[in-house]
Amino acid sequence: MTARTTFSCLVLASLAWSCTPSASSSGSGSPRPAPASSAAGGRTADGWTPLFDGKSFSGWRGYKVDTVPSGWKVVDGTIAKTRPVEDIVSVKEYGDFELEIDWKIGRAGNSGIFYRGTEEYDHIYWTAPEYQLLDDSLASDNKTRFTCAGAAYGLYPSPAGHLKPVGEWNSTKIVARGNHIEHWLNGFKLLEYELNSPDWLGLVKKSKFNEWPNYGRYKKGHIALQGDHLGSLAFRNIRIREL
């Protein structure tokens, strides 16, 4: 092969490489691929820890009990329920984090994701702020944006227009860093707020949460999935990155 031929081949190879599409993440509104590590609790190279291995309830238990309530099932790589059942909580507690989770809710369904919750009271929502999950079209809590999908339940409303139809998968992200909280849905930041700010304290004082003095006051606590409302529900691709 002549020197000119060798040079031409190198140029062509370089052009071919530059035209090759680079790997990218899925669209912000699409369900995420499963974490690279399949074992719950096994941290991935980028700092994410799966909270569900797709096969078992490893890393989860019932509220104030060591076992998972029987109404929850592992079905086709999801944590699912079809009837009202007691909440489940993460075994581990988390302080500052990013939590990502895909969820699918049934007709008229109502649920929630709690964060920084403790087990001092009868129910976790007495301490833990809630990211609301809802069928905004038919569920009874749809009368106000303060209790629609993505809202900080009862305190901060979520904007409409970012929830997928019933039966389709939604992707949620919750960011907790100190007092700063963010709720995301399908790649869109729905809201942000500051725990213990004058605004937050004023809203809590006017809400039902004022009955429980430690509501939203903990810097660290359990993640929880609400099960005690109507509607089928499924979760997958649950992962967390501690900040």
N, C-alpha and C positions, 0 to 999 in steps of 0.2 A: 504494500500500500504506500503511495507517494505521500510526501509531506502535505501537498495541497489537498489530497483526498482525506488525510487524517484531520486536517483543520476543518474541512467542510462537514465531516461527520460530527466533530465536537460541537460545531455551531448548531447543527440540526438537533442534536441531543439536548443542548441547552435550551433551545426554543421549545422542544417537546415538554421538558420538565417545567418550564415557566407557564405553560398552558394547562398543566394538570391541575384540576380543582383541589384546593386544600380542604382538609377535614374541618368541619364546623359543627357547632352545637345545633340541636334542633330548634325550630322557631320558638319564640318566646311563648306562643299560645298553644304549643303542642305538648302532649305528655312527654316527660323525660324518659330516656332509656333507663333500664335498670342499672343500679350502681355496679361499678366494676368488681367490687367485693361482694360475694353472695352471702356472706355470713353476717348476721346482725352483730354489731359491735366491732367488726373488723374495719379499721380506718383505711380509706383509700389514699392514693398518693397525693391527691389535692386537698386532703384534710377532712373529707366527708366521711361520716360514719353511718352505715345503713342501720335503721332501727327495725327493719323487717326483712327476713331472709327469704320470704316467699313460700316458706314451707312449714313454719312453726310459730308459736307465740314467744319464742325466746326473746327476752328483754321486755316483756309485758306481763301484767297481772291485773287483777281486779282492784278496785278502790278499797283500801284497807284490808285486803285479803291477799293470800299468796297464790291463788289460782285465778284462771281466766273464767268469767261467767260463761255458762254453757251456750248461751245464745249467740256468742261470737264463734265464727268458723274460719278456717283457712281454706279458701276455695279458689282454684285456678290462679294461684299466685297472688291472691288478695286476702286482706282481713275483711270479713263481710258479716253482715247480720240482716235478717229479714223481719224482725219483730223487736219491740222494745226490750232492752236488756240493760243491765248495769254497765256503767262506764268502765273503761280499761285505762290504765296509766302506765307510763314507762317506769321500769324498775329504777333507772338512774334519774337523778335530778340534774337540771341544766340551768345555767345562769344567763350568760350572753351567748347568743347563737343565731344561726340561720337554720330554719327548719323548712324543708320542702316535702310536699306530699301530694299525690294525686288522689282524687276522690270522685266518686260517682254516686248520685243520690236518686232515689226512686220518686215516683209520683207523690206529691204532697209531703215529701220527706223533710225532716228537720233534725239537725245535729250540730255539732260544734267541735272545735279543736281548742283545748285549754292549754295554757302555758304558765309556768312558774306556780303551779298549784301545790298545796300541802294537804295533809290528811288530818288536820286538827278539828275540822268541823264535819257535819253529817254529809256534806256534798262538796265536791271539788270546786264548783263554781262559786262557793262562798269565799274562796281565796284567789282563784285563778281568773284572769281575764280570758275572754272567749273570742275566737274567730268563728263567726257564725257560718254554718253550712245550711243551705235551704233550697227547696224548689220555690223560687220566687213567684212562680205563676199560681200555684195552687195551695201551698202551705199556709196555715192560719196565721203565721207570724209575718206575712207579707204586707201587712197594712202600713208599715213605715220602713224607711230605709235604715232606721236604727236597728232593725232586727232582720234585715235581708242578708243574702249571701255576702260574706266578706266584711260585714260590719264588726266593729268592736262592740259586742252585744250590749245594747241598751245605752251606750255612751256616745259612740262616734258612728255616723252613717256611712254606708258605702254608696258610691255612684252606680247607677244602673248601666247596663249595656256590655258587661264583660263576662257574664255567666253563660256557659254553654247549655243547650237544651237538656232536659231531663233524659237520663240514659247515656249521656256522653261524659267523657272524662274531663275534669277540670284540674288545673295545676295551681296549688297554693304555695306561697312562701310567706313565712313570718320571720321578721328580723327583730331581735331583742338585744339591745346594746345599752347597758345601764338603764336609764329611765326612758330611753328612746325606743319606740315600737313602730314597726311598719307592717301593714297587711297588703299582700300582693295577690292578684288573681289573673291567671293566664297571661303573665308577662306585664301586667299593668299594676302600678302602685295605686291601690284604692284609697289609702289613708295612712296617716302617721300621727302619733301623739306622744306626749311626754307624761309618764307616770309621775304622780306627786306634784305636778305643776298646779298653779292656782286654777287653771281651766279644768283640769282633770278632777281636782279635789271638789270643785264646785259641782261638776256633773255627778260625781259619786254621791255627794250629799243629797242631791235631788232624786236619786235612783233607789231601787230596792237594795242595792249593794251597801247602802249606808248602814244597814242592820248588822253587818259583819265588819268589825273594826280592822281586821287584817286583810280585807279584800285588796288585791293588787299591791300589797306592801312588801312582798318577799322578793329578794334579789335572785333567788334560785328555787327551783321546784320541779315538779313532774310535768311532762307532756301528757295530755289525756285526750281520749277519743270518746265523745258522748254517744251513748247508746239508748237512752231511756225515752226517746221520742218515736213517733210513727215514721214509717218509710224504710224501704230497703236502702242499704248503704254499703259501699265497698271502698277500701283504701289500698293503694299500692305505691311502690317507689318512695318509701318513707326514708328520709335521710336527714342528718343534722351535721352542722359544722360549728364547733364551738369557737367563739371569737375571743 
